[in-house]
Amino acid sequence: MGFWEKVERVDTAVARFYARRKVWIWGVVSLPVLYVVGWMVWVMLWAPPAGGVTLIIHSKLDRPILGFSVNGMAGANAAAHNPNNPYAIGGGGATCCGSVRGKTAEVIWMLSVTGPQYDAGMRPEQRRVEIPLPERKRGENDLHVHFLPGDRVLLGWSDNAFSPYDPRSPNHTPLPVNTEGQ
């Protein structure tokens, strides 16, 4: 039996197998495709928000912040807030992209000192607080971290660069009057 006769026999066997089990074969072949399409529809319509998070820092402290983290994701620095400067918004920088998950947020930050504060005897110190993480909605990829006097931290999600506590935000939420329990 020659090579081409063997190829012809294999071809005949494959054609016969396909003719008898055509529906079964296409079912098996299309199953992964249907699974992927179903998963994509679920992610688009019903899946919880996921993906990269941008941390944006806002500070009302009289000391600079030399870095912070939320659940292990590192954030940027912020200068000391100057209440006498009407143009100072207390902002710092933004850090992209990481993951912040869970029901609670562990916020750790390093308070630095300005030149006059150092001369007055102040030294850098690390602070830590654990607070509830606000619920994240679909499309909200920016986590705004507000550092307030008295070691208070306020978190808020937004779908743009404006903090939800900023009056310019389309989804403005007034600052809580009493956040001392945090």
N, C-alpha and C positions, 0 to 999 in steps of 0.2 A: 504494500500500500504506500503510495507516494505522499509527498507532503501536501499537495493540492487536494488529494482525495480526503486526507484528514481534515483539512480546513473546510472542505465542502460538508463533511459529516458534522463537524462542530456547528457550522452555520445552519444546517438543517435542524439540528437539535435545539439550537437557540431560537430559531424561527418557530418551531413547534411549541416550545415552552412558552414563548411570548403569545402565540395565538391562543393557547389554552388558558393562560393566566393574565391576560392583558389588564383587566380591571384591578386585579390584586396588585400587580406591579405598579400601576399608576397610583394606586392608593398609598402604597408604601413610599413612592417617590414624592408625592405631593404632601404627605404628612408633615415633614419638617418645614415646608413652605407655609402651610396653614398655621403651624405653631408660631413661626416668626411673625406672620401677619397679625395673628391674634394677640401676641405679646405687644406688638407695636401699637395696636389700637388700645389695649389696656393702658399702656404707658401714657399715650396721648390724652385719654379721657379720664381715667380713674386713679392712676398711680399717685402716691404722695410726692410732694416736691422733692427734688434731688438735684444734685449737680454742684458745681463750684459756687463758693460763697466769697463775696468781697467784704472784708471787715473795714469799716470806716469809723475813725476815731473822732470824738468830740469831747473837749475838755473844758471844764469850768474851774479847774484847780489853779491855785497860785504857784504851783510847782510844775516843771516840765515832766512829761511822762516819757521814760526811756524804754519804750516797748511794752507790749502787753500780749496776752494770749487768751483765747476763748476755747475751752475744751482742747487745748493743745495746738490750736492754729494761731500762729504768730501774727501780731498786728504791728502797725506802724508807730512812730513817735509822735508826740504833740508838744508844742511849746507851752510855756506857762500862760495862763489866761490873764489878760490885762483888762480889767473892767473900765479903765480910763480911756481905752482906745475904742472909739465907736465902730471902727472897721474890723476889729478882731472878732471873729466868729467862734473862736475856741476850737477850731478844727485842726486836724493834723493831716494825716495821709490816709491812703487806702492800701490795703493789701489784698491781692488776688492770687491765686484761687486756692481754696481749701475746702474742707468739709467740717461742718458744725452740725452735730446730731445729738439727739437725746431730749429728755424732758427738763434737765437742769443744765446750767452753764457754770463752769468753774472759770472765773475771770481772775487772772494773775497779772499784776502790773508792777513796774518798777518806777518809783518816784525819784526823780533826779533833783538837782538843786541849781539855782541860778548863782551867779557870782556873789551877790550880796547875801543870799541865803547861806552859802558856804562859809563866808566870812562871819556870819552870825552863829555858826556852829552846827548848822543842819547838815545831815549827810544823806546819801541815797538810801532808800528803804524799799523793801518789797512788800506788797499788800496782796491779799487774796480774799475773794468772796465767792460764795456759791449761791446762785439765784435761779429762779425758774426761767427757762428759755421760752420766749413767746412762740406761739404757734406760727409756723411758716406756711404761707399760702402759695399756690402755684404762681410762678413768675417772680416771686420775691427772692432776689439773689443777693441783696445788700443787707448786711447786718450792721446797724449803727450802734456803736458802743459809746454811751455818754458817761463820763466820769464827773461826778458831782462832789461838792465838799462833804466831808464827814464819811469818807470811804463808801459812798453810795455809788452804785452803778446802775444804769438804766439801759436796757436793750430794746431794739425795735427793728423789725424787718421792713424793707421797702423795695419797690420795683424800679426805683430810680436813684439818683445821687442825693436826693433830699431826704433828710431824716423824717420819719413819720411825726416827729415832734416839732418840725420846722413849719412855721406858718405858710411858707411858700410851697409846701408839699401838697399835691392834689388829694392826698389821703391824710390830711392833718389830724393829729390827735393831740389834745392839750396835754402838757406835762402833768403827771400825777402830782397832787398837792403834797402828799406825804409819802415819800419813798424811803423813810427811815427804817422800815421793817426789812428792807433788803440788805 
